[in-house]
Amino acid sequence: MSGRRPTVPAGVTDRLITVGVVAMLLVVGFTQDRPEGRLDVLGYVLLAASGVALIARRKAPIVTLVVTGLCAAGYQAAGFDVPAVAFLFAVYAAVRAGHRLVTVLAAVGMLAALPLAILATADGASVPDALARSRGALEIAWLIAAGAAGEALRQAERRADEAERTREETARRRADEERLHIARELHDSLTHQISVIKVQAEVAVHVARKRGEEVTPTLLAIQEASREANRELRATLEALRDDGESPRHGLDQVAELVARARVGGLDATLTVGGEPLDVPTAVERTAYRIVQESLTNVARHAAASVASVHIDYRPGALAIRVDDDGKATPSTVPVPGVGLLGMRERVTALGGRLRAEPRGEGGFTVRAELPVERAT
């Protein structure tokens, strides 16, 4: 079991505090021993309004500060000698929100307004009596404590935010370092070998043509594949070094993949159905990689002569199907290689579905459905 305690939503906490303050103010007002007066109804309304105003203290702390202060002065003037609890909560909220100067001015104003309001409305009240009642309603120590609590929590939240930013910057820096490390490894291990293959294939094609000999489709496929691999590797290295997006291959380049498969001797066809949609970039790249990896597997492992690629635009989804007439049978247990695992990871990351299995009539099929709306 996890040791973390469940957290109460802020909205629930605000409502509980509001209800508790309203209840406390009204109970104190009702239980006071004082003569009935014509301002009783107004006093009870101001007591309730003072507490209800706290519901807005997160979104509008200054407004809440002003409203609770006016309500406290009003019910004191109406003869309700009740502490200004709601105003203290408002002071705490305003300081926590960073409005320190405004809160200090409001507190000073309240300390001056309370005795004046009592003197103006209480018959026969003397200055000492008014000051005593105002001190009972709002002590300076209470104000300092409320403000200090708000400032302490504000500083704690600021430090927590700063620590979170520092963690994110550290993680980003480590990711950048890892990308550069991968780029160096790819450059050192693959660039030279692919360049050698490319040069040798081009030299072989050139020599054959110069001698008037027929260039075999296999040699042409090696030449084209090495060129494409070289381009993709350069793009990948550039993306890793520049922290940009991965190489921009999409649905527009699927026809080139099918054409290259035909150059290699595979009878490959492409069929596109449905009304074309605005497909997100991530979905386009994944669709391209599915077709690329599927055709590569057909050429390497399937011993197939025919392959078909179907792309179907559906409402809210893009469907890809690649079939071949290779040696796979329904009794064949497919062994998931790196390419198939990579396809499945890409599709799952987008919230899609992938099936890769032998067909009933022989051969192999790869089917993927990628949601368009959910992809980003």
C-alpha positions as CSV (number, residue, x, y, z in Angstrom):
1,M,0.0,0.0,0.0
2,S,1.1,3.5,-0.7
3,G,2.1,5.7,2.3
4,R,0.7,8.9,0.7
5,R,-2.3,10.4,2.3
6,P,-5.3,11.4,0.1
7,T,-5.4,15.1,-0.5
8,V,-8.6,17.1,-0.1
9,P,-9.5,19.3,-3.1
10,A,-9.0,23.0,-2.6
11,G,-12.7,23.8,-3.4
12,V,-13.9,21.4,-0.7
13,T,-11.5,22.9,1.9
14,D,-12.7,26.4,1.0
15,R,-16.4,25.4,1.4
16,L,-15.7,23.8,4.8
17,I,-13.8,26.8,6.1
18,T,-16.6,29.1,4.8
19,V,-19.3,27.1,6.5
20,G,-17.3,26.8,9.7
21,V,-16.6,30.6,9.9
22,V,-20.3,31.5,9.1
23,A,-21.5,29.0,11.8
24,M,-19.1,30.3,14.4
25,L,-19.9,34.0,13.8
26,L,-23.7,33.4,13.9
27,V,-23.4,31.2,17.1
28,V,-21.3,33.9,18.8
29,G,-23.8,36.6,17.7
30,F,-26.8,34.6,18.9
31,T,-25.3,33.7,22.3
32,Q,-24.3,37.3,23.2
33,D,-26.1,38.7,26.2
34,R,-27.3,42.1,24.9
35,P,-30.5,44.0,24.5
36,E,-32.6,43.5,21.4
37,G,-32.3,46.3,18.9
38,R,-33.6,47.4,15.5
39,L,-30.2,46.6,13.9
40,D,-30.3,42.9,14.9
41,V,-31.4,41.7,11.4
42,L,-28.7,43.8,9.7
43,G,-26.1,42.5,12.2
44,Y,-26.9,38.9,11.5
45,V,-26.8,39.5,7.7
46,L,-23.4,41.1,8.0
47,L,-22.1,38.3,10.2
48,A,-23.2,35.7,7.6
49,A,-22.0,37.8,4.6
50,S,-18.6,38.2,6.3
51,G,-18.1,34.4,6.4
52,V,-19.7,33.7,2.9
53,A,-17.2,36.2,1.3
54,L,-14.4,33.8,2.1
55,I,-15.5,31.5,-0.7
56,A,-13.8,33.9,-3.1
57,R,-10.6,34.4,-1.3
58,R,-8.5,32.4,-3.7
59,K,-9.8,34.0,-6.9
60,A,-10.3,37.6,-5.5
61,P,-8.3,38.0,-2.3
62,I,-8.4,41.9,-2.4
63,V,-12.2,42.0,-2.9
64,T,-12.6,39.4,-0.1
65,L,-10.4,41.6,2.2
66,V,-12.5,44.7,1.5
67,V,-15.9,42.9,1.9
68,T,-14.9,41.1,5.2
69,G,-13.5,44.4,6.6
70,L,-16.7,46.3,5.8
71,C,-18.9,43.6,7.2
72,A,-16.8,43.5,10.4
73,A,-17.1,47.2,10.9
74,G,-20.8,47.0,10.1
75,Y,-21.8,44.3,12.6
76,Q,-19.6,46.0,15.3
77,A,-21.5,49.2,14.6
78,A,-24.8,47.2,14.9
79,G,-23.8,46.2,18.4
80,F,-22.5,42.7,17.7
81,D,-19.2,42.4,19.7
82,V,-17.9,39.5,17.6
83,P,-14.3,39.0,16.6
84,A,-13.4,39.7,13.0
85,V,-12.5,36.1,12.2
86,A,-13.4,36.3,8.5
87,F,-11.2,39.4,8.1
88,L,-8.2,37.5,9.6
89,F,-8.8,34.7,7.0
90,A,-8.9,37.3,4.3
91,V,-5.6,38.9,5.5
92,Y,-4.0,35.4,5.4
93,A,-5.3,34.8,1.9
94,A,-4.3,38.2,0.5
95,V,-0.7,37.9,1.9
96,R,-0.4,34.4,0.6
97,A,-1.4,35.7,-2.9
98,G,1.4,38.3,-2.6
99,H,-0.6,41.5,-1.8
100,R,1.4,42.5,1.2
101,L,1.2,46.3,0.9
102,V,-2.5,46.3,0.2
103,T,-3.1,44.0,3.1
104,V,-1.1,46.3,5.5
105,L,-3.1,49.3,4.4
106,A,-6.4,47.4,4.8
107,A,-5.4,46.3,8.3
108,V,-4.4,49.8,9.4
109,G,-7.7,51.1,8.0
110,M,-9.6,48.4,9.9
111,L,-7.9,49.2,13.2
112,A,-8.9,52.9,12.7
113,A,-12.4,52.2,11.4
114,L,-13.6,49.8,14.1
115,P,-13.5,52.3,17.0
116,L,-14.9,55.1,14.8
117,A,-17.8,52.9,13.8
118,I,-18.6,52.0,17.4
119,L,-18.4,55.6,18.5
120,A,-20.7,56.7,15.7
121,T,-23.5,54.2,16.3
122,A,-23.3,53.2,20.0
123,D,-25.3,55.5,22.3
124,G,-23.2,56.8,25.2
125,A,-20.1,54.9,24.1
126,S,-16.9,56.6,25.3
127,V,-13.6,56.5,23.5
128,P,-12.0,54.0,25.9
129,D,-15.1,51.7,25.5
130,A,-14.9,51.9,21.7
131,L,-11.1,51.2,21.8
132,A,-11.7,48.2,24.1
133,R,-14.4,46.8,21.9
134,S,-12.4,47.2,18.8
135,R,-9.4,45.5,20.4
136,G,-11.6,42.6,21.4
137,A,-12.8,42.4,17.8
138,L,-9.4,42.7,16.1
139,E,-6.1,42.4,18.0
140,I,-2.9,43.6,16.3
141,A,-1.3,40.3,17.3
142,W,-4.0,38.4,15.5
143,L,-3.3,40.5,12.4
144,I,0.4,39.9,12.6
145,A,-0.1,36.1,13.1
146,A,-2.5,35.9,10.1
147,G,-0.2,37.9,7.8
148,A,2.9,35.9,9.0
149,A,1.1,32.6,8.3
150,G,0.2,33.7,4.8
151,E,3.7,34.9,4.0
152,A,5.2,31.7,5.3
153,L,3.0,29.6,3.1
154,R,3.7,31.9,0.1
155,Q,7.4,31.5,0.6
156,A,7.1,27.7,1.0
157,E,5.1,27.5,-2.3
158,R,7.6,29.7,-4.1
159,R,10.5,27.5,-2.9
160,A,8.5,24.4,-4.0
161,D,7.9,25.9,-7.4
162,E,11.6,26.8,-7.7
163,A,12.6,23.3,-6.7
164,E,10.3,21.9,-9.3
165,R,11.7,24.2,-12.0
166,T,15.2,23.2,-11.0
167,R,14.3,19.5,-11.3
168,E,12.8,20.1,-14.7
169,E,15.9,22.0,-15.9
170,T,18.1,19.2,-14.6
171,A,16.1,16.6,-16.4
172,R,16.1,18.6,-19.6
173,R,19.8,19.1,-19.4
174,R,20.4,15.4,-18.9
175,A,18.1,14.6,-21.8
176,D,20.1,17.0,-24.0
177,E,23.3,15.4,-22.9
178,E,21.9,11.9,-23.7
179,R,20.7,13.1,-27.1
180,L,24.2,14.4,-27.9
181,H,25.7,11.1,-26.7
182,I,23.4,9.1,-28.9
183,A,24.1,11.3,-31.9
184,R,27.9,10.8,-31.4
185,E,27.4,7.0,-31.1
186,L,25.3,6.9,-34.3
187,H,27.7,9.1,-36.1
188,D,30.7,7.0,-35.1
189,S,29.1,3.6,-35.6
190,L,26.8,4.0,-38.6
191,T,27.7,7.0,-40.8
192,H,30.9,5.6,-42.1
193,Q,29.5,2.1,-42.9
194,I,26.5,3.5,-44.7
195,S,28.6,5.9,-46.6
196,V,30.9,3.0,-47.7
197,I,27.9,1.0,-48.9
198,K,26.5,4.0,-50.8
199,V,29.7,4.7,-52.5
200,Q,30.3,1.1,-53.5
201,A,26.8,0.7,-54.8
202,E,27.1,3.9,-56.9
203,V,30.5,2.8,-58.2
204,A,29.2,-0.6,-59.2
205,V,26.2,1.0,-61.0
206,H,28.5,3.5,-62.8
207,V,30.9,0.8,-63.9
208,A,28.2,-1.5,-65.1
209,R,26.6,1.3,-67.2
210,K,30.0,2.4,-68.5
211,R,30.6,-1.1,-69.8
212,G,27.2,-1.3,-71.3
213,E,26.1,-4.1,-68.9
214,E,22.6,-4.4,-67.5
215,V,22.3,-3.1,-64.0
216,T,20.5,-5.6,-61.8
217,P,17.4,-4.4,-59.9
218,T,19.0,-5.7,-56.7
219,L,22.0,-3.4,-57.2
220,L,19.7,-0.4,-57.9
221,A,17.7,-1.2,-54.8
222,I,20.9,-1.3,-52.7
223,Q,21.9,2.1,-54.2
224,E,18.6,3.7,-53.5
225,A,18.3,2.2,-50.0
226,S,21.8,3.4,-49.0
227,R,20.9,6.9,-50.2
228,E,17.7,6.9,-48.2
229,A,19.5,5.5,-45.1
230,N,22.1,8.1,-45.4
231,R,19.5,10.9,-45.7
232,E,17.5,9.5,-42.7
233,L,20.6,9.2,-40.6
234,R,21.7,12.8,-41.3
235,A,18.2,14.0,-40.5
236,T,18.1,12.0,-37.3
237,L,21.5,13.2,-36.2
238,E,20.4,16.8,-36.9
239,A,17.2,16.3,-34.9
240,L,19.1,14.9,-32.0
241,R,21.7,17.7,-32.0
242,D,19.1,20.5,-32.5
243,D,16.5,19.1,-30.1
244,G,14.0,19.3,-32.9
245,E,11.3,16.9,-34.2
246,S,12.2,13.6,-35.7
247,P,12.6,13.4,-39.5
248,R,9.5,14.6,-41.2
249,H,8.2,11.6,-43.1
250,G,4.5,11.3,-43.7
251,L,1.7,10.0,-45.8
252,D,3.0,11.9,-48.9
253,Q,6.1,9.8,-48.9
254,V,4.3,6.4,-48.7
255,A,4.1,6.2,-52.5
256,E,7.9,6.5,-52.7
257,L,8.2,3.6,-50.3
258,V,6.0,1.4,-52.5
259,A,7.9,2.5,-55.6
260,R,11.3,1.6,-54.0
261,A,9.8,-1.8,-53.1
262,R,8.9,-2.4,-56.7
263,V,12.5,-1.5,-57.8
264,G,13.7,-4.2,-55.5
265,G,11.6,-6.8,-57.4
266,L,8.4,-6.8,-55.2
267,D,5.1,-6.4,-56.9
268,A,3.9,-3.7,-54.5
269,T,0.7,-1.7,-54.9
270,L,-0.8,1.3,-52.9
271,T,-4.5,1.9,-52.5
272,V,-5.9,5.0,-50.7
273,G,-9.5,5.1,-49.7
274,G,-11.9,7.5,-47.9
275,E,-12.0,11.3,-47.7
276,P,-8.5,12.7,-46.8
277,L,-8.4,14.1,-43.3
278,D,-6.2,16.7,-41.6
279,V,-3.9,14.1,-39.9
280,P,-1.6,15.2,-37.1
281,T,2.1,15.0,-37.7
282,A,2.6,12.2,-35.1
283,V,0.0,10.0,-36.9
284,E,1.6,10.7,-40.3
285,R,5.0,9.7,-39.1
286,T,3.7,6.6,-37.4
287,A,1.8,5.6,-40.6
288,Y,4.9,6.1,-42.7
289,R,7.0,4.0,-40.3
290,I,4.5,1.2,-40.2
291,V,4.5,0.9,-44.0
292,Q,8.3,1.3,-44.2
293,E,8.9,-1.4,-41.6
294,S,6.3,-3.7,-43.0
295,L,7.7,-3.5,-46.6
296,T,11.2,-4.0,-45.2
297,N,10.1,-7.1,-43.4
298,V,8.5,-8.4,-46.5
299,A,11.7,-7.9,-48.5
300,R,13.9,-9.5,-45.8
301,H,11.9,-12.3,-44.4
302,A,8.7,-13.1,-46.1
303,A,9.9,-14.6,-49.4
304,A,6.9,-12.8,-51.0
305,S,6.4,-11.7,-54.5
306,V,3.3,-9.5,-54.0
307,A,2.6,-6.9,-51.3
308,S,-0.3,-4.5,-51.0
309,V,-0.5,-1.3,-49.0
310,H,-4.0,0.0,-48.1
311,I,-4.5,3.4,-46.4
312,D,-8.1,4.2,-45.4
313,Y,-9.3,7.5,-44.1
314,R,-12.1,6.9,-41.7
315,P,-14.2,9.2,-39.5
316,G,-11.8,10.0,-36.7
317,A,-9.2,7.4,-37.6
318,L,-6.6,6.4,-40.1
319,A,-6.3,2.7,-41.0
320,I,-3.2,1.1,-42.5
321,R,-3.0,-2.5,-43.8
322,V,0.0,-4.1,-45.4
323,D,-0.5,-7.7,-46.8
324,D,1.9,-10.0,-48.5
325,D,1.8,-13.5,-50.1
326,G,4.9,-14.8,-48.3
327,K,5.6,-18.1,-46.6
328,A,3.8,-17.4,-43.3
329,T,0.9,-19.7,-42.6
330,P,-1.8,-19.6,-39.9
331,S,0.2,-22.2,-37.9
332,T,3.3,-20.0,-38.0
333,V,4.0,-18.3,-34.7
334,P,5.4,-14.9,-35.4
335,V,8.5,-13.9,-33.6
336,P,8.3,-10.2,-32.7
337,G,11.5,-8.5,-33.7
338,V,12.7,-5.0,-33.0
339,G,10.8,-3.5,-35.9
340,L,7.5,-5.0,-34.9
341,L,8.0,-4.0,-31.3
342,G,8.8,-0.5,-32.4
343,M,5.6,-0.3,-34.5
344,R,3.5,-1.5,-31.6
345,E,5.1,1.1,-29.2
346,R,4.4,3.9,-31.7
347,V,0.8,2.8,-32.2
348,T,0.1,2.3,-28.5
349,A,1.6,5.8,-27.7
350,L,-1.0,7.3,-30.0
351,G,-3.9,5.3,-28.4
352,G,-4.3,3.1,-31.5
353,R,-4.4,-0.6,-32.2
354,L,-2.1,-2.9,-34.1
355,R,-2.4,-6.5,-35.3
356,A,0.5,-8.3,-37.0
357,E,-0.2,-12.0,-37.8
358,P,-0.3,-14.6,-40.5
359,R,-3.2,-14.5,-42.9
360,G,-5.7,-17.4,-43.3
361,E,-5.0,-17.6,-47.0
362,G,-1.2,-17.5,-46.5
363,G,1.2,-14.6,-46.1
364,F,1.4,-12.0,-43.4
365,T,-0.7,-8.9,-42.6
366,V,0.0,-5.8,-40.5
367,R,-3.1,-3.8,-39.6
368,A,-3.1,-0.6,-37.6
369,E,-5.8,1.9,-36.7
370,L,-4.7,5.3,-35.4
371,P,-7.1,7.8,-33.8
372,V,-6.9,11.2,-35.3
373,E,-8.5,13.4,-32.6
374,R,-6.5,12.0,-29.7
375,A,-3.2,12.2,-31.3
376,T,-0.9,15.2,-30.6
